[in-house]
């Protein structure tokens, strides 16, 4: 697949409930399993997450609800 022709966008979030590297790894694994997610970076130290998605491939609500069962949350940051 030629990623250069696939438009992506990076969404930035403040995280909740992610207090250690293990939590960050768990959250990363959960988000990477979602269809349309290209890359994920979760940083427990700064309580931030960046999720690169294929434009239009996943709804923001799907990202926000994916982590709830694990006790984590995402709060969208203004771009």
C-alpha positions as CSV (number, residue, x, y, z in Angstrom):
1,X,0.0,0.0,0.0
2,X,1.3,3.4,-1.0
3,X,1.0,5.5,2.1
4,X,2.2,8.7,0.3
5,X,-1.1,8.9,-1.5
6,X,-3.3,8.2,1.5
7,X,-4.2,11.4,3.3
8,X,-3.8,11.1,7.1
9,X,-4.3,13.5,10.0
10,X,-2.9,13.6,13.4
11,X,-5.2,14.1,16.3
12,X,-3.9,15.3,19.7
13,X,-5.4,14.5,23.0
14,X,-4.9,15.0,26.8
15,X,-5.2,11.6,28.4
16,X,-6.9,10.6,31.7
17,X,-6.2,7.5,33.8
18,X,-2.8,6.9,32.1
19,X,-0.4,7.1,35.0
20,X,2.6,4.9,34.0
21,X,4.4,3.4,31.0
22,X,2.4,0.2,31.3
23,X,-0.9,2.2,31.0
24,X,0.5,4.1,28.0
25,X,1.5,0.8,26.3
26,X,-2.0,-0.7,27.0
27,X,-3.7,2.4,25.6
28,X,-1.4,2.3,22.5
29,X,-2.2,-1.3,21.8
30,X,-6.0,-0.7,22.1
31,X,-5.9,2.3,19.8
32,X,-3.6,0.6,17.2
33,X,-6.2,-2.2,16.8
34,X,-8.8,0.2,15.6
35,X,-9.4,0.3,11.8
36,X,-8.1,3.5,10.2
37,X,-5.4,4.1,12.9
38,X,-1.9,4.5,11.3
39,X,0.2,5.4,14.4
40,X,-0.2,6.1,18.1
41,X,2.0,7.8,20.6
42,X,0.9,7.9,24.2
43,X,3.1,9.7,26.8
44,X,2.2,9.0,30.5
45,X,4.7,11.7,31.7
46,X,3.0,14.5,29.8
47,X,-0.6,13.0,29.8
48,X,-0.8,13.4,26.0
49,X,-1.6,11.2,23.1
50,X,-1.2,11.6,19.3
51,X,-3.2,9.4,17.0
52,X,-2.5,9.4,13.3
53,X,-5.5,8.2,11.3
54,X,-6.5,7.8,7.7
55,X,-8.6,10.9,7.0
56,X,-12.3,10.0,7.3
57,X,-11.7,6.4,8.2
58,X,-12.7,6.5,11.9
59,X,-15.0,8.7,13.9
60,X,-13.7,10.7,16.8
61,X,-16.3,9.1,19.0
62,X,-14.8,5.6,18.2
63,X,-11.4,6.8,19.4
64,X,-12.9,8.4,22.6
65,X,-14.9,5.3,23.5
66,X,-12.2,2.7,22.7
67,X,-10.3,3.3,25.9
68,X,-13.2,3.6,28.3
69,X,-13.4,-0.1,29.2
70,X,-9.7,0.0,30.3
71,X,-10.4,3.1,32.5
72,X,-8.6,5.5,30.2
73,X,-9.9,8.6,28.5
74,X,-9.0,11.0,25.7
75,X,-9.9,14.7,25.7
76,X,-9.5,16.3,22.3
77,X,-7.1,19.3,22.2
78,X,-7.9,22.3,20.1
79,X,-5.9,22.2,16.9
